[in-house]
Amino acid sequence: MTAPLRGSEPIVVDVALGERSYDIVIGRGQLATLGARIAKLRPGAKIAIVSDRNVAAYHLDAAKAAVAGSAVATVVLPPGETTKSFTQLAALCDALIAHRIERGDLVVALGGGVIGDLAGFAAAIVRRGLDYVQAPTSLLAQVDSSVGGKTAIDSPHGKNLVGAFHQPVLVIADTALLDTLPAREFRSGYAEVAKYGLLGDAAFFAWLEANWQDVFAGGSAREHAIATSCRAKAAIVARDERETGDRMLLNLGHTFGHALEAAAGFSDRLLHGEAIAIGMALAFAFSARRGLLPQAEADRAIHHLAAVGLPTQISQVPGGVPDVDGLMTLIGQDKKVARGQLTFILARGIGAAYVARDVEAADVRAFLDTKLG
């Protein structure tokens, strides 16, 4: 395990996808470099900055100042997961067209995962494809949703069921923007950081166990955690861009978690990272139940998530969730379902996740009975 990187220079992580390769630039104050970096990539491009009301209040002026000298349009949308809808997608597409954003211009997604997913999807379909830049403002977006080109909106049937693979041309992860993030949002994003250790890097998970408080406090530990997470995701995306194999590992905790999000109505009752924390706890408990790893190993993973303040039990979802039949219906809508067969990401140990295909629904139902009883 390498020591945390220090100094004022940004950390640059390459996402190696041939002609679609791009950089993730990580560090404090990097939003100010947005204009110069765009000028090198797309000189003369008009820029449409897409944000939500909450983020815009803190960071829109700085983003506009960073691209001063370029023609700039702004689109500000409502905050929250419900913005990832057909209604808001249509509104955003119409706004981009009305602003005369053309091929050769750029969309900048300034926000968390919701804005990144929505603006990226709009960029994928407006004029049959616009380039876009991710400027993630949440921890979750900086380590996960801004990287890899998965864009989507939600359906009443489930999360991220309508979308496209569309890679950004640049990601600017300005860690200073996380200073304005509410504690609950930061903690929610940390679930995705822990995920990288749990799925494939036992040494990183051990480092997080020892240093998570420093990650929350900021500074070099935070940047190290973000960079390590981005490198892990970039390596997986480079191997499997369209999620036909290894990239499924990034869904550790997501089959259970997305079902819980849908059960909570994609609302502030349960943030995405909170749902994924419960989902990962369930995935490790289910793995232990199946004899894949010792119960003590599963307990270690669950203990760390609880120690940082994340929920780990279905009973912690405010307002409750449907019964087992309701949850099984939601799980059946998961994107990894193939010809009606369930696919889960399970673990043979910390840092040893794998894709388990054709998991019997009866086994999942019996397991959930023990968690809802």
C-alpha positions in Angstrom: 0.0 0.0 0.0 1.5 3.3 -1.0 1.6 6.2 1.4 -0.8 9.1 0.8 0.4 11.5 -1.8 1.2 15.0 -0.6 1.8 18.4 -2.1 -0.1 21.0 -4.1 0.1 19.3 -7.5 -3.1 17.5 -8.5 -3.2 13.8 -8.8 -4.1 12.7 -12.3 -5.6 9.3 -13.0 -5.8 8.1 -16.6 -8.9 6.2 -17.7 -7.4 4.2 -20.6 -10.0 3.6 -23.2 -8.2 4.2 -26.4 -9.6 7.1 -28.4 -12.1 7.7 -25.5 -9.4 8.0 -22.8 -9.6 10.9 -20.4 -8.0 12.2 -17.2 -9.4 12.4 -13.7 -7.8 15.5 -12.1 -7.9 15.3 -8.3 -6.9 18.0 -5.8 -8.0 21.2 -4.0 -8.7 24.2 -6.1 -8.9 22.3 -9.4 -12.2 23.8 -10.5 -10.3 27.0 -11.2 -8.4 25.1 -14.0 -11.6 24.0 -15.8 -11.4 26.7 -18.4 -7.8 26.2 -19.3 -8.3 22.4 -19.5 -11.4 22.8 -21.7 -9.5 25.2 -24.0 -6.9 22.5 -24.6 -9.5 19.8 -25.3 -12.1 21.8 -27.3 -10.8 25.2 -28.2 -13.6 27.6 -29.0 -16.4 25.4 -27.7 -19.5 26.9 -26.2 -20.1 25.6 -22.7 -23.4 24.6 -21.0 -23.0 24.2 -17.2 -25.7 22.0 -15.7 -26.2 22.1 -12.0 -28.9 21.9 -9.3 -30.1 24.7 -7.0 -28.2 23.5 -4.0 -24.9 23.1 -5.7 -25.4 26.3 -7.8 -25.7 28.4 -4.7 -22.2 27.4 -3.6 -20.2 26.7 -6.8 -21.9 28.0 -10.0 -20.2 31.4 -9.8 -16.8 29.8 -9.4 -17.4 27.5 -12.3 -18.5 30.4 -14.5 -15.5 32.4 -13.5 -13.2 29.4 -14.4 -14.5 29.4 -18.0 -14.7 33.1 -18.4 -13.9 34.0 -22.0 -16.0 31.2 -23.4 -19.6 31.5 -24.4 -21.5 30.0 -21.4 -25.1 28.9 -20.8 -26.4 27.6 -17.5 -29.2 25.2 -16.7 -30.2 24.9 -13.0 -32.4 22.0 -12.1 -34.2 20.9 -8.8 -32.1 18.9 -6.4 -32.7 15.3 -5.4 -32.9 11.8 -6.8 -36.4 12.5 -8.3 -34.6 14.9 -10.8 -33.4 11.7 -12.5 -36.7 11.4 -14.4 -38.1 11.5 -17.9 -39.6 14.9 -17.1 -36.3 16.6 -16.1 -34.4 14.8 -18.9 -36.8 16.3 -21.4 -36.5 19.7 -19.8 -32.7 19.5 -19.9 -32.6 18.3 -23.5 -34.9 21.2 -24.6 -32.8 23.7 -22.7 -29.5 22.5 -24.3 -31.1 22.7 -27.8 -32.6 26.2 -27.0 -29.2 27.4 -25.9 -27.9 26.2 -29.3 -25.4 23.8 -27.8 -24.0 22.0 -30.9 -21.8 19.1 -31.7 -18.3 20.3 -30.8 -19.6 22.2 -27.8 -19.4 20.9 -24.2 -21.8 20.1 -21.4 -20.3 20.5 -17.9 -22.1 18.5 -15.2 -21.5 20.5 -12.0 -23.1 18.5 -9.2 -23.4 15.1 -7.5 -24.4 11.8 -8.9 -27.8 12.9 -9.9 -26.6 15.8 -12.1 -23.7 13.8 -13.4 -26.0 10.9 -14.5 -28.7 13.2 -15.9 -26.4 15.6 -17.7 -24.3 12.8 -19.1 -27.4 11.0 -20.4 -28.7 14.3 -22.0 -25.2 14.7 -23.6 -25.4 11.2 -25.0 -28.7 11.8 -26.8 -28.9 15.5 -27.7 -27.9 15.9 -31.4 -27.0 12.2 -31.2 -24.1 12.9 -28.9 -22.4 15.9 -27.2 -19.1 15.8 -25.3 -19.3 16.5 -21.6 -17.1 17.1 -18.6 -17.8 15.9 -15.1 -17.2 18.3 -12.3 -18.4 16.2 -9.3 -19.2 18.1 -6.1 -20.0 15.1 -3.8 -17.7 12.4 -2.5 -19.9 9.7 -4.0 -19.7 11.4 -7.4 -15.9 12.0 -7.2 -15.1 8.3 -6.5 -17.8 6.6 -8.4 -20.5 8.0 -10.6 -18.4 10.6 -12.5 -16.0 7.9 -13.7 -16.8 5.3 -16.3 -19.4 6.8 -18.5 -22.6 5.1 -17.1 -25.4 7.7 -17.5 -29.0 7.1 -16.6 -32.3 8.2 -15.2 -34.6 6.2 -12.9 -37.9 4.4 -13.8 -40.8 3.8 -11.4 -39.7 0.1 -11.7 -36.1 0.7 -10.5 -33.0 2.8 -10.4 -30.9 3.6 -13.5 -33.0 1.5 -15.8 -32.9 4.0 -18.7 -29.6 5.2 -19.8 -26.5 4.9 -22.1 -22.8 4.4 -21.9 -21.2 7.8 -22.7 -17.7 8.6 -21.5 -16.8 12.1 -20.4 -13.8 13.8 -21.9 -12.5 15.1 -18.5 -13.3 14.7 -14.8 -12.3 17.5 -12.4 -12.5 16.3 -8.8 -11.9 19.4 -6.8 -11.7 18.1 -3.2 -12.2 21.6 -1.8 -15.8 21.4 -3.0 -16.4 18.7 -0.4 -15.9 21.2 2.4 -19.5 22.4 1.8 -21.0 18.9 1.8 -23.3 18.1 4.7 -21.9 15.4 7.0 -24.7 12.9 6.0 -23.9 13.3 2.3 -20.1 12.9 2.9 -20.7 9.7 5.0 -23.0 8.4 2.2 -20.3 8.9 -0.3 -17.8 7.1 1.9 -19.8 3.9 1.4 -18.5 3.8 -2.2 -14.9 4.4 -1.0 -15.2 1.4 1.4 -16.6 -0.6 -1.5 -13.3 -0.5 -3.4 -11.5 -2.0 -0.5 -14.2 -4.6 0.1 -14.4 -5.7 -3.5 -10.8 -5.9 -4.5 -8.2 -4.3 -2.2 -7.9 -5.8 1.3 -4.9 -3.5 2.1 -6.8 -0.4 1.2 -9.7 -1.6 3.4 -7.3 -2.0 6.3 -5.9 1.4 5.6 -9.4 2.8 5.7 -10.1 1.1 9.1 -7.0 2.9 10.5 -7.4 6.3 8.7 -11.1 6.9 8.0 -11.3 9.7 10.6 -8.6 11.5 8.7 -10.4 11.0 5.4 -13.5 12.6 6.9 -11.3 15.5 8.3 -9.8 16.3 4.9 -6.3 16.8 3.7 -3.9 14.3 2.1 -5.7 11.2 3.5 -8.9 12.3 1.8 -7.2 12.8 -1.5 -5.4 9.5 -1.2 -8.7 7.7 -0.6 -10.3 9.4 -3.6 -7.3 8.7 -5.9 -7.1 5.1 -4.8 -10.8 4.7 -5.5 -10.6 6.3 -8.9 -7.6 4.2 -9.9 -9.5 1.1 -8.9 -12.5 2.0 -10.9 -10.5 3.2 -13.9 -8.7 -0.1 -14.1 -11.9 -2.0 -14.0 -13.6 0.2 -16.6 -10.5 -0.1 -18.9 -11.0 -3.9 -18.8 -14.7 -4.0 -19.1 -16.2 -0.7 -20.4 -19.8 -2.0 -20.9 -20.2 -4.1 -17.9 -20.2 -7.6 -19.3 -17.7 -9.1 -16.8 -15.4 -7.5 -14.2 -17.2 -4.2 -14.1 -20.2 -6.0 -12.4 -17.9 -6.1 -9.3 -18.5 -2.4 -8.9 -22.1 -3.3 -8.1 -21.2 -4.9 -4.7 -24.1 -4.1 -2.5 -26.1 -2.6 -5.3 -28.6 -5.4 -5.9 -30.0 -5.2 -2.4 -29.2 -1.5 -2.1 -31.1 -0.4 -5.3 -34.1 -2.4 -4.2 -34.1 -0.6 -0.8 -33.8 2.8 -2.6 -36.8 2.0 -4.8 -38.7 0.9 -1.7 -37.9 4.2 -0.1 -39.2 6.0 -3.1 -35.8 7.4 -4.2 -36.1 10.0 -1.5 -34.1 11.5 1.3 -35.4 8.8 3.5 -32.4 6.7 2.2 -29.5 8.2 0.4 -27.8 6.2 -2.3 -24.6 5.5 -0.2 -26.7 4.6 2.8 -28.6 2.1 0.7 -25.3 0.7 -0.6 -23.9 0.4 2.9 -26.9 -1.7 3.9 -26.6 -3.6 0.6 -22.9 -4.4 1.2 -23.7 -5.5 4.8 -26.3 -7.8 3.4 -24.0 -9.1 0.6 -21.4 -10.0 3.2 -23.9 -11.6 5.5 -25.4 -13.6 2.6 -22.0 -14.7 1.6 -21.3 -15.9 5.1 -24.6 -17.7 5.2 -23.6 -19.5 2.0 -20.3 -20.6 3.6 -18.2 -18.4 1.3 -16.3 -16.7 4.1 -16.1 -16.9 7.9 -18.8 -15.0 9.8 -16.0 -13.0 11.6 -14.8 -11.7 8.2 -18.3 -10.6 7.3 -18.7 -9.0 10.8 -15.5 -7.0 10.3 -16.8 -5.5 7.0 -20.1 -4.7 8.6 -18.5 -3.3 11.8 -16.5 -0.7 9.8 -19.5 0.6 7.9 -21.3 1.0 11.2 -18.3 2.6 12.9 -18.3 5.5 10.4 -22.1 6.0 11.1 -23.6 4.2 8.0 -26.7 2.1 8.4 -26.1 -1.7 8.0 -29.6 -3.2 8.7 -32.9 -3.1 6.8 -34.6 -2.0 10.0 -32.6 1.3 9.9 -34.5 2.4 6.8 -36.7 5.3 8.0 -40.4 4.5 7.4 -39.9 0.8 6.8 -39.7 -1.2 3.6 -42.1 -3.7 1.9 -42.3 -7.3 2.9 -40.1 -10.0 1.4 -42.4 -10.4 -1.6 -42.1 -6.6 -2.3 -38.4 -6.6 -2.0 -38.0 -9.7 -4.2 -40.1 -7.9 -6.9 -37.7 -4.9 -6.8 -34.7 -7.2 -6.8 -36.1 -8.9 -9.9 -35.8 -5.6 -11.8 -32.1 -5.3 -11.2 -30.0 -4.5 -14.3 -27.9 -7.6 -13.8 -30.8 -10.0 -14.1 -30.2 -12.2 -17.2 -33.1 -14.2 -18.6 -34.8 -14.0 -15.3 -31.9 -15.3 -13.3 -30.5 -13.3 -10.4 -26.9 -12.2 -10.3 -25.3 -11.0 -7.1 -21.8 -9.7 -6.2 -20.8 -11.9 -3.3 -17.5 -12.2 -1.4 -15.0 -14.9 -0.5 -13.4 -12.5 1.9 -12.6 -8.8 2.3 -11.0 -7.7 -1.0 -12.3 -10.9 -2.8 -15.6 -10.2 -4.4 -16.9 -12.2 -7.4 -19.8 -12.3 -9.7 -22.3 -15.0 -8.6 -24.6 -15.9 -11.5 -27.9 -17.8 -11.2 -28.4 -17.2 -7.5 -31.6 -19.0 -6.5 -34.4 -16.7 -5.7 -35.5 -19.1 -2.9 -32.1 -18.7 -1.2 -32.4 -14.9 -1.3 -36.0 -15.0 -0.1 -35.0 -17.2 2.9 -32.1 -14.9 3.7 -34.3 -11.8 3.6 -36.8 -13.6 5.9 -34.1 -13.7 8.6 -33.5 -10.0 8.1 -37.1 -8.9 8.2 -38.4 -11.2 10.8 
